[in-house]
Amino acid sequence: MPRRLYACTPTRLSTWLDCPRRYRMTYLDRPPPAKGPPWAHNSLGASVHNALAGWWRLPRGERTVSAAGDLLERGWLTDGFADDAQSAVHRQRARAMVEAYVAGLDPALEPLGVERTVATKTDLIAVSGRIDRLDNRRDQSESELVVVDYKTGRHLLTVDDARSSLPLALYALAAQRVMRRPCRRVELHHLPTGQVLAWVHTQESLDRQLRRAEDIAAECAEADARYAAGERGTGSFPPRPSRWCGWCDYRAHCPEGSAAAQPQQPWDGLAVAGYPGPGGGSAAVADAVAGAVADAVADAVGAAGPD
């Protein structure tokens, strides 16, 4: 009988690499353990992604800078923030980021896909994922497919993040097989700094990433089989304690993780006022963000009244 393909996503593979115990609790335990409270930085990131996707879906004549900000405001997610005042500060910060970002876009350059799901198969795996944006870039007479991934986190990125990203490489492979055209260039667009971190793969480097994904998927498949056979302990799903355990949704269910790091507050992943700071980000974005944060702080203080 032919071997059954292992169905997976880049997130599933990355979760196994990060921590087999978290993988078990996320994908295998049913019902899954209760998660901790939602994270404010996830709410901010989802709000920004949704606004940018909505902006590209507008009729071309309506793709204005203010329209992007309005979409952010209307779709703002409030889970995880300490209070309404903190939410308002970061809503204005996010609006400034989105507006500064779309100000540098040409609304007439229609993407090939926005929030587009792509998939591909090998002899071993069936992998799928969703691309934030798939561009068709034209340079004189030539064109190329480009995978674009939005980032809203506070950590500064480097080109090596784009080069080594397994998800981006798999998205590029899947895109070129779906579109039947080469796709080599992958980009991380870091909205807080305005930086674009790009890498151009060769077919050989993409194939190496695919073999890496197949190797990880084989480990996942073996672990899934052990779980189905009743092997669910530390031997099959060992924890990997680190300082990142403070951010884990399942920290309360993991003694090793609880001992490795103090729990983070739901809003601790948010950037602070004045970000991006050092690192060579866009001055226009930095000024816009700082101004929006200052305005929102003033509004929040005014609304609260004197101490």
Secondary structure, DSSP 8 states (H G I E B T S, - for coil): -----EEE-HHHHHHHHH-HHHHIIIII-SS--------HHHHHHHHHHHHHHHHHHS-GGG--HHHHHHHHHHT---TT-SSHHHHHHHHHHHHHHHHHHHTTS-TTS--SEEEEEEEEE-SSEEEEEEEEEEEEEEETTEEEEEEEEEE--SS---HHHHHH-HHHHHHHHHHHHHHTS-EEEEEEEETTTTEEEEEE--HHHHHHHHHHHHHHHHHHHHHHHHHHTT--STTTS-----GGGGG-TTGGG-HHHHHHS----TTTTS--TTTT-SS---HHHHHHHHHHHHHHHHHHHHHH---
